[in-house]
Amino acid sequence: MKKVLLTFAAAGLLIGTTSCRETTEESAETTIESAAEDTEDNLEAAGDEIEAAGEEMEQEVEDEVNDADDM
């Protein structure tokens, strides 16, 4: 009888430990995916800002060239 109870207790412990690992693994995977999405969004936003700054700089240079030609 003791062997049966010990076997069930060991099986329960093993299943409980495995379940926790899967939950932790899923949580870590979700966190990694979320971080990757955030990084992608931030890189896109930075790229948009760099492009807008480049366009603004280009316009300012054109304005300066036009002002210099008018002199």
Secondary structure as GFF3:
##gff-version 3
##sequence-region A 1 71
A	DSSP	alpha_helix	2	70	.	.	.	ID=ss1
###
